[in-house]
Structures are given as structure tokens and as C-alpha cells.
Amino acid sequence: MDYDVVVAGGGPVGLMLACELRLGGARVAVLERLTEVDPTIKGGAITTPSAEALYRRGMLPALAELQRQAMDRFQAFMRERNGGDWAAGQGLGFVGHFAGIMLRADLVDRAEPGLGDTGPAAEIAFVAQQDIERLLGGRAGELGVDVRRGVELTGFDADDAAVTVRTSHGDVRAGWLVGCDGGRSTVRKLAGFAFPGTDPEITCHQAVVEMTGAEDLTVGWAATATGVYAHGPMPGRIVTVEFDGPPADRYAPVTAEDLQARLRRVSGVDVTITGVRTATRFTDHARQVTEYRKGRVLLAGDAAHVHSAFGSQGLSLGIGDAMNLGWKLAAVIGGRAPEGLLDTYTAERHPVGARILEWTRSQVAAMRPDPQSRALREIVSDLAETVTGTTYLTARLNSAGVRYELPGEHPLTGRSAPDLELADGSRLADHLHGGRALLLDLTDDPELRNLTAGYADRVDTLTAGCPSRPELAAVLVRPDGFTAWAADTGAQAPTAGPAEVLEEWFGVPEGAVTPD
């Protein structure tokens, strides 16, 4: 074998997956047909799950610096629009949007699970996708991932033992192939994954332009009689959403004349676009594969699911796929877990993807300019002015309600673990940088710690206090940051005990006698 895993696609999802595989000891190559990061405008923000994943791998300081730079650009834009009347350091005041309906930060109830327990990751949102890709590219290099830019996957042959990947630069032999090659995935098509879903009905454009006459454009999102548009939060950034059907050719060049006509039509403002720095076209095409694995071929990110870009959830969904798959595939490759562990990848991530597709479809419904849809939009706008409504929408936006169907009755089981602040001043995420599981013993229980003696190569153990959560006795956190098991002090013994859960996720302990 040349590699344990070949990852097709070197965007953020492919790079994140490669990093996770390397942390698990796998030999990885990433094949990316582009020779450098694509400068075409993409998502300008991330939701909490992406920030949380990167935080758990020690990249929070880099994210915070990228956000600071983005906020500087935003504040310069707002000062220009307001004649200098914009306080330095003043933030957005919003946590995101639903169908262009802004969600106010001061109306979010942080007591909601997943909204107030993510630690410093909750402060990160304003980071562009290209910056995430560059950050992960540097991280992959540090970990020893072989990132091969300018190399395109052209085909592959898979059997029960391995995959031979054909590329523009020759063949590569690997144990596994993962397609992270986007919505038009070559891997998905060649492997024959079913890809059902709904056809597009809208045409959207996003661009950064130079223009005159923009003073009358609304800053932020605005719904009009002919569609929806957005202006900002960066200088020259515009979005148009039109409901006249999908484009005849989605990949045709986007011209200044076309953007100008569309922006004038949707906004009703007589702007003149004099230059285009970057532009893209997208639709509300929404599809998802029925399974994420076929033998030794797997999919992650947009290769497995596509949807409109509203809400910036696509990147977080793909990063979540990478976090879920990476440690599992590495464990199978390393002989630390049976191949059946990979079945949990589809079981856990497919429902999350389906939920995001529903979310994006619902936003399109609330954007349509017909009277019925606009009546619905008014109702949603009213709900977004309440604490209950904004909290619900924010939780959905940030996938705060995601809970994998794992055995166990504790309310933390199956959820992303809270970023507990420990007595020594550290936080839970500080102990997850290595990509290993963690048994957190909060009551100094030697019997509990002894259970991990046979898992020293797979599970870290930490004894600490947690004054803010005195009811918690112990938490077993998987490498992807999700809670595999938890117990409270003085609670009745749970149905699924720690020994059983350790074996389920991390295999038979070292030195254990197994039946022939």
C-alpha cells in the first residue's frame, strides 16, 4: 500500500479528515486538482460546531485572530456607511439569520443545551471558508499529511482488500478512499452512490464588487417584491436571490452586467457595478446520498450532501462528518476496532445531514415572494423577535439539538460534550488536542480509572474537579468530542456501564483474553 487512506479533495473537509486520520496514526494522501486555495467567494462565516471542532484541536487562537481581521474589515465598512459614526470594536449584534431574518444575540437563551456550554468556541463565527482551508492546510503539513496539489482523481478500482486510485499523475494504492470532492463529486458518481433529493427552483449570486449608487441599498438582508438581497458585511459584498427558476448554465462566467441587472431588479436601486473582484452562482439544489459508505469507499462533506448556502451550515456539516469518520477509520486501520465500527458513520451522520437539508428548504419557502410565503415570513419574523423563537432558530442554526442514538440514559450521552471548566483552570477542550478519547473522572474514583488500564493506547484519563457541575461524576468523551457515557454522583448504576461502553467504541482492552 502507498497509503492507508486517499482523500479526494483538499478543501476544508478533506483536510480536516486527513488531520484526524493522522492523529489516529493512519498514512494519508490528499489529492487536490487545484494548485492553490480557490479565491472564489464562499461562506464568510462558520457556525459553532466548526469552531468547536477546531477549538478541540488547539486552533482557537488562530481562529480568533482570523475573526479579528474580519471584524476590522466589517467595522471599516460600517464606518464608511455611517459617515464614521460606528464605535471601534462594536460587534454585529446578531448570531446569524434564518432566510435573511436576522437573529439578535440578546434574545438567545444561553441556558439551552448546546448554546451556553461550548466555551470560547461560541465567540467564533466571522471566519471565511478560505481562511479555514489555509489554517487546516498548515495543520495537515505539521501532522505529516501528504497533500498533493495539482493532482486530480480520474478513476479508481476497489475490491475487498484495497483501492487503486487513478490520478492525472499515475496510480496510487490505498486501503481506503474517501470522497471529499464537493457537490459534483467524481468519487460519488463513479462509486454509484444513490443521490436523491429535490431540484432547484431559485438562482442566487454572491459577489464582491466595486459599485456606485450603493448608498440606498439596505445593509444586511432585505426582502422585496421580486426576491431577496443582501449587502455587506464586507465592502462590496452582495447576494441576490431570485425565484425565476434555476440558471440555464450554473457554471457560466458571472459578469458585471448580469450582476448589475439582477441587483437592480431585486433591490429596486439603480446601482452601477464597475468591477467584479469575485463572484459565484448557486441554487437550492438539495440532495443526499442514502449511505455514506460502499465497501472501501466513503463520502464526506458536499460529496455526500448538497443544499443552498443559506446559514453557512454546509461547512460545519462537512467538518462534523470528518470528525465523526476520522477517528473511526483510523481505529479500524490500526486494528483497534472492528470494521463494523464504520457502520455507525452513516447511522450517526445521515440524520444530521437530512436535518440540515430540511432547514435550508424551509428557508427557501420563507424567501419566496408570493403572498402566502410572505405571510409565513411575517410570522417567522415575529417569532424571531421573541426569546423562545430566537433561541429555537439559533439552536437549529448551530445544530445544538444533535444527539446520536447511543445507549445510556444520561442527558449528556450522545451529545457534543460541554466544555467543562475544571478546577485547575483548564477546560475540557484543552485535553482533546491529541484526537484521543478522554475519560474524565470528577470524583477521584480509582475503580473507574482502572477500567482504562487496557486502553492506554486509545483513551486518556484525567482526574479533576468541576465546581460548576458538582452533580457530574464522570464523562467519557469520544475523539470527536461527543459523549459516549456519563454518570452523576450518587446516581443509580446506568444500564450501559463504562466498561461496556469502552469496549463498544474502543474494542477489547489490551491483554484481555478473548474466546477462540
C-alpha positions as CSV (number, residue, x, y, z in Angstrom):
1,M,0.0,0.0,0.0
2,D,1.2,3.5,-0.8
3,Y,-1.2,4.9,1.9
4,D,-3.8,3.7,4.3
5,V,-6.3,6.3,3.0
6,V,-6.5,8.5,0.0
7,V,-8.7,11.6,0.4
8,A,-10.0,13.0,-2.8
9,G,-10.5,16.8,-2.3
10,G,-8.3,19.2,-0.4
11,G,-10.9,21.7,0.8
12,P,-11.6,22.2,4.5
13,V,-13.5,18.9,4.9
14,G,-10.8,16.8,3.2
15,L,-8.0,18.5,5.1
16,M,-9.9,18.1,8.4
17,L,-10.4,14.4,7.7
18,A,-6.8,13.9,6.8
19,C,-5.7,15.6,10.1
20,E,-8.0,13.4,12.1
21,L,-6.7,10.3,10.4
22,R,-3.1,11.3,11.0
23,L,-3.9,11.9,14.7
24,G,-5.1,8.3,14.7
25,G,-1.9,7.0,13.1
26,A,-3.0,6.5,9.5
27,R,-0.9,7.3,6.5
28,V,-2.8,9.7,4.4
29,A,-2.6,11.4,1.0
30,V,-4.9,14.3,-0.1
31,L,-5.4,14.7,-3.8
32,E,-6.5,18.2,-4.9
33,R,-6.8,19.2,-8.5
34,L,-6.3,22.9,-7.8
35,T,-2.8,24.1,-7.3
36,E,-3.8,26.7,-4.7
37,V,-6.8,27.7,-2.5
38,D,-9.7,28.8,-4.7
39,P,-10.2,32.5,-4.2
40,T,-13.8,32.5,-5.4
41,I,-16.1,33.9,-2.7
42,K,-17.7,31.2,-0.5
43,G,-19.1,31.2,3.0
44,G,-17.9,34.2,5.2
45,A,-18.9,32.7,8.5
46,I,-19.0,29.4,10.4
47,T,-21.4,28.0,12.9
48,T,-20.4,26.8,16.4
49,P,-19.8,23.1,15.6
50,S,-17.0,24.0,13.2
51,A,-15.5,26.4,15.7
52,E,-15.9,23.8,18.4
53,A,-14.1,21.1,16.4
54,L,-11.1,23.4,15.6
55,Y,-11.0,24.6,19.2
56,R,-10.8,21.0,20.4
57,R,-7.7,20.5,18.2
58,G,-5.9,23.6,19.6
59,M,-6.7,26.0,16.8
60,L,-8.8,28.5,18.7
61,P,-6.0,31.3,18.9
62,A,-5.7,31.1,15.1
63,L,-9.4,31.3,14.6
64,A,-9.7,34.3,17.0
65,E,-7.0,36.2,15.0
66,L,-8.8,35.5,11.7
67,Q,-12.0,36.7,13.2
68,R,-10.4,39.9,14.5
69,Q,-9.1,40.7,11.0
70,A,-12.6,40.0,9.5
71,M,-14.2,42.3,12.2
72,D,-11.7,45.0,11.3
73,R,-13.0,44.9,7.7
74,F,-16.6,44.9,8.8
75,Q,-16.1,47.9,11.1
76,A,-14.4,49.8,8.3
77,F,-17.4,49.0,6.1
78,M,-19.9,50.2,8.7
79,R,-17.9,53.4,9.4
80,E,-18.0,54.2,5.7
81,R,-21.7,53.6,5.5
82,N,-22.4,55.6,8.6
83,G,-20.1,58.5,8.0
84,G,-17.7,57.4,10.7
85,D,-20.4,57.0,13.3
86,W,-19.5,53.5,14.3
87,A,-17.8,52.7,17.6
88,A,-14.5,50.8,17.3
89,G,-14.9,47.3,18.5
90,Q,-18.7,47.3,18.1
91,G,-19.9,43.9,17.0
92,L,-22.6,42.6,14.7
93,G,-25.2,42.1,17.4
94,F,-26.5,39.1,15.6
95,V,-25.9,35.3,15.8
96,G,-26.9,34.6,12.2
97,H,-30.1,34.5,10.2
98,F,-33.0,32.4,9.0
99,A,-34.0,33.2,5.4
100,G,-32.5,36.6,5.8
101,I,-34.4,37.3,9.0
102,M,-31.7,38.4,11.5
103,L,-31.4,36.6,14.8
104,R,-30.5,39.0,17.7
105,A,-27.8,37.9,20.1
106,D,-29.5,39.5,23.0
107,L,-32.6,37.3,22.5
108,V,-30.7,34.0,22.8
109,D,-31.3,32.0,26.0
110,R,-27.8,30.5,26.6
111,A,-29.2,28.0,29.1
112,E,-30.4,26.0,26.1
113,P,-28.2,22.9,25.8
114,G,-25.5,23.4,23.2
115,L,-25.8,27.2,23.2
116,G,-24.2,28.1,26.5
117,D,-21.8,25.3,27.2
118,T,-19.5,25.4,24.2
119,G,-16.9,27.6,25.9
120,P,-14.8,30.1,23.9
121,A,-15.9,28.4,20.6
122,A,-19.2,30.3,20.9
123,E,-17.4,33.6,20.3
124,I,-16.1,32.5,16.9
125,A,-18.3,32.9,13.8
126,F,-16.9,35.5,11.4
127,V,-14.2,33.4,9.6
128,A,-14.2,32.8,5.9
129,Q,-14.0,29.4,4.4
130,Q,-10.8,30.1,2.5
131,D,-9.2,31.1,5.8
132,I,-10.3,27.8,7.3
133,E,-8.8,25.9,4.4
134,R,-5.4,27.7,4.8
135,L,-5.4,27.0,8.5
136,L,-6.1,23.3,8.0
137,G,-3.6,23.1,5.2
138,G,-0.9,24.3,7.6
139,R,-2.1,21.9,10.3
140,A,-2.1,19.0,7.8
141,G,1.5,19.8,6.9
142,E,2.5,19.8,10.6
143,L,1.0,16.4,11.0
144,G,2.7,14.9,8.0
145,V,-0.2,14.6,5.7
146,D,0.9,14.2,2.0
147,V,-1.1,17.0,0.4
148,R,-0.7,16.6,-3.4
149,R,-2.0,19.8,-5.2
150,G,-2.4,19.8,-8.9
151,V,-3.3,16.1,-8.8
152,E,-6.8,15.0,-10.0
153,L,-8.6,11.7,-9.3
154,T,-9.7,10.3,-12.7
155,G,-11.0,6.9,-11.6
156,F,-10.5,4.0,-9.2
157,D,-10.9,0.2,-8.8
158,A,-12.0,-1.1,-5.4
159,D,-12.0,-4.7,-4.2
160,D,-12.3,-6.3,-0.8
161,A,-8.7,-5.6,0.1
162,A,-7.8,-2.2,-1.3
163,V,-8.5,0.6,-3.7
164,T,-6.3,1.5,-6.7
165,V,-6.8,5.2,-7.4
166,R,-6.1,6.5,-10.9
167,T,-4.9,10.1,-11.0
168,S,-3.6,12.6,-13.5
169,H,-0.1,11.8,-12.2
170,G,-0.3,8.0,-12.0
171,D,-1.9,5.3,-9.9
172,V,-2.0,5.2,-6.1
173,R,-2.7,2.1,-4.0
174,A,-4.5,2.6,-0.7
175,G,-6.6,0.7,1.8
176,W,-9.5,3.2,1.7
177,L,-10.8,6.0,-0.5
178,V,-12.8,8.9,0.9
179,G,-14.5,11.4,-1.5
180,C,-14.4,14.9,-0.1
181,D,-14.5,16.3,-3.6
182,G,-17.6,18.5,-3.4
183,G,-21.1,18.6,-4.8
184,R,-20.1,17.3,-8.2
185,S,-18.1,14.5,-6.6
186,T,-16.3,12.2,-9.1
187,V,-15.9,9.6,-6.3
188,R,-19.7,9.6,-5.7
189,K,-20.6,9.2,-9.3
190,L,-18.0,6.5,-10.1
191,A,-18.9,4.5,-7.0
192,G,-22.6,4.6,-7.9
193,F,-24.0,6.2,-4.7
194,A,-27.7,6.9,-4.9
195,F,-28.2,10.7,-4.6
196,P,-31.9,11.5,-4.2
197,G,-33.3,14.9,-3.4
198,T,-35.1,18.0,-4.8
199,D,-34.4,20.0,-7.9
200,P,-33.5,23.7,-7.7
201,E,-36.1,26.5,-8.2
202,I,-34.0,29.6,-7.5
203,T,-30.9,31.3,-8.9
204,C,-28.6,33.0,-6.4
205,H,-25.5,35.1,-6.9
206,Q,-22.8,36.1,-4.4
207,A,-20.1,38.5,-5.3
208,V,-17.7,41.2,-4.1
209,V,-17.9,44.1,-6.5
210,E,-17.0,47.7,-7.0
211,M,-20.1,49.8,-7.5
212,T,-21.6,53.3,-7.3
213,G,-25.1,54.2,-6.1
214,A,-25.0,51.7,-3.3
215,E,-25.9,54.3,-0.7
216,D,-29.6,53.3,-1.0
217,L,-29.0,49.6,-0.6
218,T,-30.1,48.2,2.7
219,V,-27.2,46.9,4.8
220,G,-27.9,43.3,5.7
221,W,-30.7,41.2,4.3
222,A,-33.8,42.7,2.6
223,A,-36.9,41.0,1.1
224,T,-38.6,42.8,-1.8
225,A,-41.4,42.1,-4.2
226,T,-39.0,40.4,-6.6
227,G,-36.8,38.4,-4.3
228,V,-34.3,38.8,-1.5
229,Y,-30.9,40.5,-1.5
230,A,-28.1,41.2,1.0
231,H,-25.4,44.0,1.2
232,G,-22.4,43.6,3.4
233,P,-21.0,42.8,6.0
234,M,-17.8,43.4,3.9
235,P,-17.3,46.3,1.5
236,G,-18.8,45.4,-1.9
237,R,-20.3,42.1,-0.9
238,I,-23.7,41.4,-2.4
239,V,-26.1,38.5,-2.6
240,T,-29.2,38.2,-4.8
241,V,-31.9,35.5,-4.6
242,E,-34.4,35.2,-7.5
243,F,-37.3,32.8,-7.9
244,D,-37.4,32.6,-11.7
245,G,-36.1,29.1,-11.9
246,P,-32.5,27.6,-11.9
247,P,-29.9,29.0,-14.2
248,A,-29.5,27.7,-17.7
249,D,-25.8,27.2,-17.0
250,R,-24.8,27.3,-13.4
251,Y,-21.1,27.4,-14.3
252,A,-21.1,30.1,-16.9
253,P,-18.9,33.1,-16.1
254,V,-20.7,35.7,-13.9
255,T,-20.4,39.1,-15.5
256,A,-20.7,42.6,-14.1
257,E,-23.6,43.3,-16.4
258,D,-25.5,40.2,-15.2
259,L,-24.9,41.1,-11.5
260,Q,-25.9,44.7,-12.1
261,A,-29.2,43.7,-13.8
262,R,-30.1,41.2,-11.1
263,L,-29.2,43.5,-8.2
264,R,-31.2,46.4,-9.7
265,R,-34.2,44.0,-10.4
266,V,-34.3,42.6,-6.8
267,S,-33.4,45.8,-4.9
268,G,-35.0,48.4,-7.0
269,V,-31.9,50.5,-6.5
270,D,-30.2,52.0,-9.6
271,V,-26.6,50.8,-8.7
272,T,-23.8,50.6,-11.3
273,I,-21.3,47.8,-10.9
274,T,-17.9,48.9,-12.3
275,G,-15.8,45.9,-11.4
276,V,-16.1,42.3,-10.1
277,R,-13.5,41.0,-7.7
278,T,-15.0,37.6,-7.2
279,A,-18.4,36.1,-7.9
280,T,-20.3,32.8,-7.8
281,R,-23.7,31.4,-8.7
282,F,-25.6,28.8,-6.6
283,T,-29.1,27.3,-6.3
284,D,-31.2,25.5,-3.8
285,H,-30.4,22.0,-5.2
286,A,-30.8,19.7,-2.2
287,R,-29.7,16.1,-2.3
288,Q,-28.2,13.5,0.0
289,V,-26.7,10.0,-0.6
290,T,-28.6,7.2,1.0
291,E,-25.5,5.7,2.5
292,Y,-22.1,7.2,3.3
293,R,-20.1,4.0,2.6
294,K,-19.8,1.4,-0.1
295,G,-17.2,-1.1,0.9
296,R,-13.8,0.7,1.0
297,V,-15.2,3.9,-0.5
298,L,-16.7,6.6,1.8
299,L,-18.1,10.1,1.3
300,A,-18.0,13.2,3.5
301,G,-19.0,16.9,3.1
302,D,-20.7,18.1,-0.1
303,A,-19.8,14.8,-1.8
304,A,-22.5,13.3,0.5
305,H,-25.0,16.1,0.7
306,V,-25.7,19.4,-1.1
307,H,-28.0,22.2,-0.3
308,S,-28.3,26.0,-0.5
309,A,-25.7,28.1,1.2
310,F,-28.1,30.0,3.5
311,G,-27.0,30.0,7.1
312,S,-23.4,28.8,6.4
313,Q,-24.1,25.4,7.7
314,G,-22.5,23.4,4.9
315,L,-19.0,23.7,6.2
316,S,-20.0,22.8,9.7
317,L,-21.9,19.7,8.4
318,G,-18.8,18.6,6.5
319,I,-16.4,19.2,9.4
320,G,-18.8,17.2,11.5
321,D,-18.6,14.3,9.0
322,A,-14.8,14.5,9.1
323,M,-14.6,14.5,12.9
324,N,-17.0,11.5,13.1
325,L,-15.3,9.4,10.4
326,G,-11.7,10.2,11.1
327,W,-11.1,8.5,14.4
328,K,-13.3,5.5,13.5
329,L,-11.5,4.8,10.2
330,A,-8.1,5.3,11.9
331,A,-9.1,2.8,14.6
332,V,-10.1,0.2,12.0
333,I,-6.9,0.7,10.1
334,G,-4.9,0.4,13.3
335,G,-6.6,-2.8,14.3
336,R,-8.1,-1.1,17.4
337,A,-11.7,-1.6,16.3
338,P,-13.6,-4.0,14.0
339,E,-14.7,-2.8,10.6
340,G,-18.3,-2.7,11.8
341,L,-17.5,0.5,13.7
342,L,-17.7,2.2,10.3
343,D,-21.4,1.4,10.1
344,T,-22.0,4.0,12.8
345,Y,-20.8,6.7,10.5
346,T,-23.8,6.6,8.3
347,A,-26.1,5.8,11.2
348,E,-25.0,9.0,13.1
349,R,-24.3,11.5,10.3
350,H,-27.1,10.8,7.8
351,P,-29.8,12.1,10.1
352,V,-27.8,15.2,10.8
353,G,-27.4,15.9,7.1
354,A,-31.1,15.3,6.5
355,R,-32.0,17.8,9.2
356,I,-29.8,20.4,7.5
357,L,-31.4,19.8,4.2
358,E,-34.8,20.4,5.8
359,W,-33.6,23.6,7.3
360,T,-32.3,25.0,4.1
361,R,-35.5,24.0,2.2
362,S,-37.6,25.8,4.9
363,Q,-35.6,29.0,4.3
364,V,-36.3,29.0,0.6
365,A,-40.0,28.6,1.5
366,A,-39.8,31.7,3.7
367,M,-38.0,33.7,1.0
368,R,-40.4,33.2,-1.9
369,P,-42.1,36.5,-3.0
370,D,-45.7,35.0,-3.4
371,P,-48.3,36.3,-0.9
372,Q,-48.6,33.0,1.0
373,S,-44.9,32.8,1.6
374,R,-44.6,36.4,2.6
375,A,-47.3,35.8,5.2
376,L,-45.3,32.9,6.5
377,R,-42.2,35.2,6.6
378,E,-44.1,37.7,8.7
379,I,-45.0,35.0,11.2
380,V,-41.4,33.8,11.4
381,S,-40.2,37.4,11.8
382,D,-42.5,37.9,14.7
383,L,-41.2,34.7,16.3
384,A,-37.6,35.9,15.8
385,E,-38.4,38.9,18.0
386,T,-39.0,36.6,21.0
387,V,-36.5,34.8,23.2
388,T,-38.2,31.5,22.6
389,G,-38.2,31.9,18.8
390,T,-34.7,33.2,18.5
391,T,-33.3,30.5,20.8
392,Y,-35.0,27.8,18.8
393,L,-33.8,29.2,15.5
394,T,-30.3,29.7,16.8
395,A,-30.2,26.2,18.2
396,R,-31.2,24.8,14.8
397,L,-28.7,27.0,13.1
398,N,-25.9,25.7,15.3
399,S,-27.1,22.1,15.4
400,A,-27.3,22.4,19.2
401,G,-30.0,19.7,19.2
402,V,-27.9,17.0,17.6
403,R,-27.9,13.8,19.7
404,Y,-26.6,10.5,18.4
405,E,-28.7,7.5,19.3
406,L,-26.3,5.9,21.8
407,P,-27.1,3.6,24.7
408,G,-27.5,5.3,28.1
409,E,-30.0,7.5,29.9
410,H,-27.8,10.4,30.9
411,P,-28.8,13.7,29.2
412,L,-25.2,14.2,28.0
413,T,-25.0,10.8,26.3
414,G,-24.9,11.2,22.5
415,R,-24.5,15.0,22.6
416,S,-21.5,17.1,22.0
417,A,-19.7,17.3,25.4
418,P,-20.0,20.6,27.2
419,D,-16.7,22.5,27.5
420,L,-16.4,22.0,31.3
421,E,-14.3,24.4,33.2
422,L,-12.1,22.3,35.5
423,A,-10.8,23.2,39.0
424,D,-7.2,23.7,37.7
425,G,-8.4,26.4,35.3
426,S,-8.2,24.3,32.2
427,R,-11.2,23.4,30.1
428,L,-12.3,20.1,28.6
429,A,-11.3,21.1,25.1
430,D,-7.7,21.7,26.3
431,H,-7.4,17.9,26.9
432,L,-8.7,16.8,23.4
433,H,-6.0,18.3,21.2
434,G,-4.4,14.9,20.5
435,G,-7.6,13.4,19.0
436,R,-7.9,10.6,21.6
437,A,-10.9,9.6,23.7
438,L,-10.9,11.0,27.3
439,L,-12.3,9.5,30.5
440,L,-12.9,12.5,32.8
441,D,-13.0,11.3,36.4
442,L,-14.6,14.1,38.5
443,T,-14.8,12.2,41.9
444,D,-11.3,10.7,42.1
445,D,-12.6,7.1,41.6
446,P,-9.7,4.6,41.3
447,E,-12.0,1.8,40.3
448,L,-13.3,3.8,37.4
449,R,-9.8,4.8,36.3
450,N,-8.7,1.1,36.4
451,L,-11.2,0.4,33.6
452,T,-9.0,2.3,31.2
453,A,-5.8,0.4,32.0
454,G,-6.1,-1.8,28.9
455,Y,-6.9,1.2,26.7
456,A,-3.8,3.3,27.3
457,D,-3.1,3.5,23.5
458,R,-6.7,4.7,22.8
459,V,-8.1,6.5,25.9
460,D,-6.6,9.3,28.1
461,T,-7.7,9.5,31.7
462,L,-7.9,12.7,33.7
463,T,-8.9,13.2,37.3
464,A,-10.1,16.7,38.1
465,G,-12.7,18.7,39.8
466,C,-15.5,20.6,38.2
467,P,-17.0,23.2,40.6
468,S,-19.6,24.4,38.1
469,R,-21.1,20.9,37.6
470,P,-20.9,19.3,41.0
471,E,-23.5,16.7,40.1
472,L,-21.3,15.1,37.4
473,A,-19.3,12.1,38.5
474,A,-17.6,11.1,35.2
475,V,-17.8,11.7,31.4
476,L,-16.3,9.5,28.7
477,V,-15.7,11.7,25.6
478,R,-15.1,10.2,22.2
479,P,-12.3,11.6,20.0
480,D,-14.9,13.6,18.0
481,G,-16.0,15.4,21.2
482,F,-19.3,13.6,21.7
483,T,-20.2,12.0,25.0
484,A,-20.2,8.2,24.9
485,W,-21.1,7.8,28.6
486,A,-21.7,10.0,31.6
487,A,-22.8,9.5,35.2
488,D,-23.9,11.7,38.1
489,T,-22.8,11.5,41.7
490,G,-25.0,9.2,43.8
491,A,-26.9,8.0,40.7
492,Q,-28.1,4.5,40.3
493,A,-25.8,2.4,38.1
494,P,-26.7,3.0,34.5
495,T,-27.9,0.3,32.1
496,A,-24.8,0.7,30.0
497,G,-21.7,0.9,32.3
498,P,-18.3,2.4,31.4
499,A,-16.7,-1.0,30.8
500,E,-19.3,-2.0,28.2
501,V,-19.2,1.4,26.5
502,L,-15.4,1.4,26.4
503,E,-15.4,-2.0,24.6
504,E,-18.2,-0.9,22.3
505,W,-16.3,2.1,21.0
506,F,-12.6,1.2,21.5
507,G,-12.5,-2.5,21.2
508,V,-11.3,-5.2,23.6
509,P,-8.8,-3.9,26.2
510,E,-5.1,-4.8,25.7
511,G,-4.3,-8.1,27.5
512,A,-7.9,-9.3,27.6
513,V,-8.5,-12.9,27.0
514,T,-10.9,-13.4,24.1
515,P,-12.7,-16.7,23.3
516,D,-11.4,-18.6,20.3
